[in-house]
Amino acid sequence: MTNSFLLLEKAQEEILKAWEWYEERESGLSDRFKQDVADKINSVVANPLFYPLKGKFREPTTNVFPF
């Protein structure tokens, strides 16, 4: 069975704003942020029960960035 996920539009907007913020701080930092987010999404999809529910959604944080 393959798991799927739903990235809400609000979350997409927040990720884009954070990406822009990191890019303004240091060139390339935004790409590291994007990879950290992608890695966490992949981890959630592969191991969804590892992350506790917050309401009806799983809401993990990234490993490197405070997001």
C-alpha positions as CSV (number, residue, x, y, z in Angstrom):
1,M,0.0,0.0,0.0
2,T,1.3,3.4,-1.0
3,N,0.7,6.3,1.3
4,S,-0.2,9.8,0.0
5,F,-0.3,13.2,1.6
6,L,-2.1,16.5,1.1
7,L,-0.2,19.7,1.3
8,L,-2.7,22.4,1.9
9,E,-2.6,25.6,-0.1
10,K,-1.9,27.5,3.1
11,A,1.1,25.3,3.9
12,Q,2.4,25.7,0.3
13,E,2.2,29.5,0.8
14,E,4.0,29.3,4.1
15,I,6.8,27.1,2.5
16,L,7.2,29.6,-0.3
17,K,7.4,32.5,2.0
18,A,10.0,30.7,4.1
19,W,11.9,29.8,1.0
20,E,12.0,33.4,-0.1
21,W,13.1,34.5,3.4
22,Y,16.0,32.0,3.4
23,E,17.0,33.0,-0.1
24,E,17.2,36.7,1.0
25,R,19.5,35.7,3.9
26,E,22.0,33.6,1.9
27,S,22.1,32.3,-1.6
28,G,21.6,28.6,-1.7
29,L,20.2,28.4,1.9
30,S,16.7,28.3,0.4
31,D,17.6,25.2,-1.6
32,R,18.8,23.5,1.7
33,F,15.5,24.5,3.2
34,K,13.5,23.1,0.3
35,Q,15.4,19.8,0.5
36,D,14.8,19.6,4.3
37,V,11.1,20.0,3.7
38,A,11.0,17.5,0.9
39,D,12.9,15.0,3.1
40,K,10.4,15.4,5.9
41,I,7.5,15.0,3.6
42,N,9.0,11.8,2.2
43,S,9.6,10.6,5.8
44,V,6.0,11.2,6.7
45,V,4.7,9.5,3.6
46,A,6.9,6.5,4.3
47,N,6.3,6.4,8.1
48,P,3.0,8.2,8.9
49,L,2.3,6.6,12.2
50,F,5.7,7.8,13.5
51,Y,4.4,11.3,13.7
52,P,1.6,12.1,16.2
53,L,-1.7,13.5,15.1
54,K,-2.4,17.2,15.7
55,G,-6.2,17.3,15.2
56,K,-6.7,15.3,12.1
57,F,-3.4,16.0,10.5
58,R,0.2,14.9,11.0
59,E,2.4,18.0,11.6
60,P,6.1,17.2,11.9
61,T,8.9,19.8,12.0
62,T,11.9,19.9,9.7
63,N,15.2,18.5,11.0
64,V,17.5,21.5,10.3
65,F,15.3,24.6,9.9
66,P,12.8,25.8,12.6
67,F,9.8,25.1,10.4
